[in-house]
Amino acid sequence: MRKPTRDLPSLTLVIGGTGKTGGRVADRLWNAGGRLRLGHRSYVPRFDWADARTWPRALAGATAAYVTYHPDLLLPEAAGRVSAFASEAVAAGARRLVLLSGRGEEGAELAEEALKASGADWTVIRASWFMQNFSEGDFAPALAEGTLTLPVGEIGEPFIDAADIADVVLTVLGDPEYIGKTLELTGPQLLTFGEAVATIAAAAGWSIVYREVTLDAFAEGLTQGGVSDEMRSLAVELFGTLFDGRNAHTTNGVEAVLGRPAREFLDFAVAAARSGTWDVEIASRKAALHR
């Protein structure tokens, strides 16, 4: 029997409730005795960022929301939609809004300001790249095939475990101390993509190679792979702007909230390898699930 947690909101809308962080936030809310509703295009009531008519039913009765924007706040329409949603949420009684944001993204910062202007009791969580991009996203099948190819060189990224983000979100939702604060969350160490792949290869026990290419070659590869124009443009902008060193530093954000260190990349890689994450069939299924 679940033990209720009185400090949690009476009903939390978890947007992106099947995603890398949303799914984990939903699990933690449920296990803590919180009431929740998953916001997704495939659920009832339906939630679709591109269709504001779906928002009122998804918000009905909610007093809080965990807000993730798919596929990324970098998209030009994202800030406007977050602004409209936040205003509607506040009017509907969902004043407690926690936004998942990114580090060093102009579009993300615009969305953050839109959230703050809504009158919500807001918290912004700026997170580094997820470790789970390697295990649950499009990187996973490439790693299972033995080669990950990206347009990033010797720039370090403090990859963070999505589970750490979810733990922070659960704490933040239940503690008014974090209202009006921006939290920057990272993993505990800087790793280049090459170092991250080498760590995964060692954990998996077979050869996996990281290959750096130019941004133009990367874009051409996406085109040949049948990636949509929108997603190709997004990927090119992300890799073309964020890996210039602006995010190559760690923070103690996770430990400051949870009282424990953020998870090490090696621990993530070992656990994922043991679960068969980078077996070809499993990797393909996971990538399809989390798109």
Secondary structure in CASP SS format (residue, H / E / C, confidence):
PFRMAT SS
TARGET T0000
AUTHOR 0000-0000-0000
METHOD secondary structure of the structure
MODEL  1
M C 1.00
R C 1.00
K C 1.00
P C 1.00
T C 1.00
R C 1.00
D C 1.00
L C 1.00
P C 1.00
S C 1.00
L C 1.00
T E 1.00
L E 1.00
V E 1.00
I E 1.00
G C 1.00
G C 1.00
T C 1.00
G C 1.00
K C 1.00
T C 1.00
G H 1.00
G H 1.00
R H 1.00
V H 1.00
A H 1.00
D H 1.00
R H 1.00
L H 1.00
W H 1.00
N H 1.00
A C 1.00
G C 1.00
G C 1.00
R C 1.00
L E 1.00
R E 1.00
L E 1.00
G E 1.00
H C 1.00
R C 1.00
S C 1.00
Y C 1.00
V C 1.00
P C 1.00
R C 1.00
F C 1.00
D E 1.00
W C 1.00
A C 1.00
D E 1.00
A H 1.00
R H 1.00
T H 1.00
W H 1.00
P H 1.00
R H 1.00
A H 1.00
L H 1.00
A C 1.00
G C 1.00
A C 1.00
T C 1.00
A E 1.00
A E 1.00
Y E 1.00
V E 1.00
T C 1.00
Y C 1.00
H C 1.00
P C 1.00
D C 1.00
L C 1.00
L C 1.00
L C 1.00
P C 1.00
E C 1.00
A H 1.00
A H 1.00
G H 1.00
R H 1.00
V H 1.00
S H 1.00
A H 1.00
F H 1.00
A H 1.00
S H 1.00
E H 1.00
A H 1.00
V H 1.00
A H 1.00
A H 1.00
G C 1.00
A C 1.00
R C 1.00
R E 1.00
L E 1.00
V E 1.00
L E 1.00
L E 1.00
S E 1.00
G E 1.00
R C 1.00
G C 1.00
E C 1.00
E H 1.00
G H 1.00
A H 1.00
E H 1.00
L H 1.00
A H 1.00
E H 1.00
E H 1.00
A H 1.00
L H 1.00
K H 1.00
A C 1.00
S C 1.00
G C 1.00
A C 1.00
D E 1.00
W E 1.00
T E 1.00
V E 1.00
I E 1.00
R E 1.00
A E 1.00
S C 1.00
W C 1.00
F E 1.00
M H 1.00
Q H 1.00
N H 1.00
F C 1.00
S C 1.00
E C 1.00
G C 1.00
D C 1.00
F H 1.00
A H 1.00
P H 1.00
A H 1.00
L H 1.00
A H 1.00
E H 1.00
G C 1.00
T E 1.00
L E 1.00
T E 1.00
L E 1.00
P C 1.00
V C 1.00
G C 1.00
E C 1.00
I C 1.00
G C 1.00
E E 1.00
P C 1.00
F C 1.00
I E 1.00
D C 1.00
A H 1.00
A H 1.00
D H 1.00
I H 1.00
A H 1.00
D H 1.00
V H 1.00
V H 1.00
L H 1.00
T H 1.00
V H 1.00
L H 1.00
G C 1.00
D C 1.00
P H 1.00
E H 1.00
Y H 1.00
I C 1.00
G C 1.00
K E 1.00
T E 1.00
L E 1.00
E E 1.00
L E 1.00
T C 1.00
G C 1.00
P C 1.00
Q C 1.00
L C 1.00
L E 1.00
T C 1.00
F H 1.00
G H 1.00
E H 1.00
A H 1.00
V H 1.00
A H 1.00
T H 1.00
I H 1.00
A H 1.00
A H 1.00
A H 1.00
A H 1.00
G C 1.00
W C 1.00
S C 1.00
I C 1.00
V E 1.00
Y E 1.00
R E 1.00
E E 1.00
V C 1.00
T C 1.00
L H 1.00
D H 1.00
A H 1.00
F H 1.00
A H 1.00
E H 1.00
G H 1.00
L H 1.00
T H 1.00
Q H 1.00
G C 1.00
G C 1.00
V C 1.00
S C 1.00
D H 1.00
E H 1.00
M H 1.00
R H 1.00
S H 1.00
L H 1.00
A H 1.00
V H 1.00
E H 1.00
L H 1.00
F H 1.00
G H 1.00
T H 1.00
L C 1.00
F C 1.00
D C 1.00
G C 1.00
R C 1.00
N C 1.00
A C 1.00
H C 1.00
T C 1.00
T C 1.00
N C 1.00
G H 1.00
V H 1.00
E H 1.00
A H 1.00
V H 1.00
L H 1.00
G C 1.00
R C 1.00
P C 1.00
A C 1.00
R C 1.00
E C 1.00
F H 1.00
L H 1.00
D H 1.00
F H 1.00
A H 1.00
V H 1.00
A H 1.00
A H 1.00
A H 1.00
R H 1.00
S C 1.00
G C 1.00
T C 1.00
W C 1.00
D C 1.00
V H 1.00
E H 1.00
I H 1.00
A H 1.00
S H 1.00
R H 1.00
K H 1.00
A H 1.00
A H 1.00
L H 1.00
H C 1.00
R C 1.00
END
